[in-house]
Amino acid sequence: MNIDRAAVKAAVKDTVTVIGLGSMGSALTAALLDRGHPTTVWNRSPHKAGPLVERGARLASSPAEAVAASALTVVCVLDYESLYAVLDPADGSLAGKVLVNLTSGSPQQAHEAVVWTRSHGAEYLDGAIMTTPPGVGSAEMMFLYSGSEAVFTAHRQTLAALGDPLYLGADPALASLYDAALLGLMWSTMTGWLHGTALVTAEKTEATAFTPVAVRWLTAVAGFLTTYAPQVDAGHYPGDDATIDVQLAAVDHLIHAAESRGIDNSLPELLKSAMSRATAAGHGADSYASVIEVLRNPAGAAG
Ligand SMILES: NC(=O)c1ccc[n+]([C@@H]2O[C@H](COP(=O)([O-])OP(=O)(O)OC[C@H]3O[C@@H](n4cnc5c(N)ncnc54)[C@H](OP(=O)(O)O)[C@@H]3O)[C@@H](O)[C@H]2O)c1
């Protein structure tokens, strides 16, 4: 009888440990269990493991026992302070293991975590989760990783159980840097949508009527970003589509319409200020991408 060893290996899923069973850690564990990974878990408050144990997870009695149970440990706790509070007492179990840290933090904290992990003989991969718990396990959702490419490649298939794994590069800080940048983009976009929604709902249009139009507009906006990225890389901003001067005139219409309906205008005033400073710095006839010069050098643009 012929045995397809590759198929057998693919069918036997790697064992994984998950430390931290808050909303996100529980979702990560559920996704691993759903895809057949034998999963060991640990959480400061052990009762949160209950539903996962019912689905087949094994509850370790200590962080050290949890780390010892698998070659790969995924950590997802509140912050880095919590991470060290949990892992410091388990540092004797770390030698030869891989730690994938999905706890949100700063680029500096990612660098420090590499040094800490290596000092205990383990490998480290930093990660950022670009979804909320209900999106975990979907191939549509991005999980960003940075650090050792060899570690990422070795565990890529297992990490794909959580979402689409995107490797950003060897610098471990990249995942948290992208995370911060993308959250900024999300908050700006959501607040812009809410400001626009406040404007149209002041005239009895419902948010549910405005939003499909807004979402379609975002597709066009995504196209603008793709057009402007090479301009930013080149440091050259041809204003052949829409100039800053033209957009400065348009932002006044938004400010006036919102003001006359009693809506907070902090966001459009901020945008107008950036555009005005770009114009003052000589970019009036350039594209909107030239605003990056003001963002990169606020003191220079002001002077
Ligand atoms: N929720 C999201 O949508 C989302 C999205 C992307 C990234 N994240 C990131 O994922 C991480 C976890 O978020 P979450 O939503 O799962 O938060 P959460 O539901 O509040 O869970 C926090 C987890 O951290 C543990 N923890 C907190 N302080 C601790 C300490 N001093 N010692 C040991 N364990 C401690 C908690 O343990 P107990 O159960 O014992 O309290 C729990 O397991 C955060 O870094 C967050 O930024 C979350």
The ligand as an SDF file (V2000), in Angstrom:
LIG
                    3D

 48 52  0  0  0  0  0  0  0  0999 V2000
  -10.4230   43.0490   20.6090 N   0  0  0  0  0  0  0  0  0  0  0  0
  -10.0010   43.4790   19.4200 C   0  0  0  0  0  0  0  0  0  0  0  0
  -10.8030   43.8060   18.5280 O   0  0  0  0  0  0  0  0  0  0  0  0
   -8.5250   43.5470   19.1160 C   0  0  0  0  0  0  0  0  0  0  0  0
   -8.1050   43.7780   17.7860 C   0  0  0  0  0  0  0  0  0  0  0  0
   -6.7400   43.8220   17.4940 C   0  0  0  0  0  0  0  0  0  0  0  0
   -5.8210   43.6620   18.5170 C   0  0  0  0  0  0  0  0  0  0  0  0
   -6.2570   43.4490   19.7970 N   0  0  0  0  0  0  0  0  0  0  0  0
   -5.2480   43.3150   20.8630 C   0  0  0  0  0  0  0  0  0  0  0  0
   -5.3380   42.0400   21.4820 O   0  0  0  0  0  0  0  0  0  0  0  0
   -4.9300   42.1560   22.8560 C   0  0  0  0  0  0  0  0  0  0  0  0
   -6.0240   41.5530   23.7290 C   0  0  0  0  0  0  0  0  0  0  0  0
   -7.2340   42.2600   23.5070 O   0  0  0  0  0  0  0  0  0  0  0  0
   -8.6410   41.6900   23.9790 P   0  0  0  0  0  0  0  0  0  0  0  0
   -9.6910   42.3900   23.1860 O   0  0  0  0  0  0  0  0  0  0  0  0
   -8.5970   40.1970   24.0040 O   0  0  0  0  0  0  0  0  0  0  0  0
   -8.6870   42.2570   25.4700 O   0  0  0  0  0  0  0  0  0  0  0  0
   -9.4330   41.6360   26.7420 P   0  0  0  0  0  0  0  0  0  0  0  0
  -10.6740   40.9320   26.3250 O   0  0  0  0  0  0  0  0  0  0  0  0
   -9.5390   42.7480   27.7180 O   0  0  0  0  0  0  0  0  0  0  0  0
   -8.4100   40.5410   27.2940 O   0  0  0  0  0  0  0  0  0  0  0  0
   -7.2150   40.9350   27.9310 C   0  0  0  0  0  0  0  0  0  0  0  0
   -6.4030   39.7100   28.2170 C   0  0  0  0  0  0  0  0  0  0  0  0
   -5.1990   40.1380   28.9080 O   0  0  0  0  0  0  0  0  0  0  0  0
   -5.1440   39.4740   30.1780 C   0  0  0  0  0  0  0  0  0  0  0  0
   -4.5130   40.3430   31.1520 N   0  0  0  0  0  0  0  0  0  0  0  0
   -4.7700   41.6430   31.3910 C   0  0  0  0  0  0  0  0  0  0  0  0
   -3.9700   42.1150   32.3730 N   0  0  0  0  0  0  0  0  0  0  0  0
   -3.2160   41.0710   32.7740 C   0  0  0  0  0  0  0  0  0  0  0  0
   -2.1990   40.9210   33.7450 C   0  0  0  0  0  0  0  0  0  0  0  0
   -1.7950   41.9520   34.4920 N   0  0  0  0  0  0  0  0  0  0  0  0
   -1.6390   39.7030   33.8950 N   0  0  0  0  0  0  0  0  0  0  0  0
   -2.0320   38.6680   33.1170 C   0  0  0  0  0  0  0  0  0  0  0  0
   -2.9810   38.7390   32.1670 N   0  0  0  0  0  0  0  0  0  0  0  0
   -3.5610   39.9400   31.9980 C   0  0  0  0  0  0  0  0  0  0  0  0
   -6.5880   39.1780   30.5260 C   0  0  0  0  0  0  0  0  0  0  0  0
   -6.6340   38.1790   31.5090 O   0  0  0  0  0  0  0  0  0  0  0  0
   -7.9640   38.0240   32.4200 P   0  0  0  0  0  0  0  0  0  0  0  0
   -8.9580   37.2880   31.5790 O   0  0  0  0  0  0  0  0  0  0  0  0
   -7.4880   37.2920   33.6020 O   0  0  0  0  0  0  0  0  0  0  0  0
   -8.4220   39.4320   32.7600 O   0  0  0  0  0  0  0  0  0  0  0  0
   -7.0890   38.7160   29.1570 C   0  0  0  0  0  0  0  0  0  0  0  0
   -6.6470   37.4180   28.8630 O   0  0  0  0  0  0  0  0  0  0  0  0
   -4.7060   43.6530   23.1250 C   0  0  0  0  0  0  0  0  0  0  0  0
   -3.3270   43.9490   23.0350 O   0  0  0  0  0  0  0  0  0  0  0  0
   -5.4770   44.3140   22.0030 C   0  0  0  0  0  0  0  0  0  0  0  0
   -4.9760   45.6010   21.6670 O   0  0  0  0  0  0  0  0  0  0  0  0
   -7.5770   43.3660   20.1220 C   0  0  0  0  0  0  0  0  0  0  0  0
  1  2  1  0
  2  3  2  0
  2  4  1  0
  4  5  1  0
  4 48  2  0
  5  6  2  0
  6  7  1  0
  7  8  2  0
  8  9  1  0
  8 48  1  0
  9 10  1  0
  9 46  1  0
 10 11  1  0
 11 12  1  0
 11 44  1  0
 12 13  1  0
 13 14  1  0
 14 15  2  0
 14 16  1  0
 14 17  1  0
 17 18  1  0
 18 19  2  0
 18 20  1  0
 18 21  1  0
 21 22  1  0
 22 23  1  0
 23 24  1  0
 23 42  1  0
 24 25  1  0
 25 26  1  0
 25 36  1  0
 26 27  1  0
 26 35  1  0
 27 28  2  0
 28 29  1  0
 29 30  1  0
 29 35  2  0
 30 31  1  0
 30 32  2  0
 32 33  1  0
 33 34  2  0
 34 35  1  0
 36 37  1  0
 36 42  1  0
 37 38  1  0
 38 39  2  0
 38 40  1  0
 38 41  1  0
 42 43  1  0
 44 45  1  0
 44 46  1  0
 46 47  1  0
M  CHG  2   8   1  16  -1
M  END
$$$$
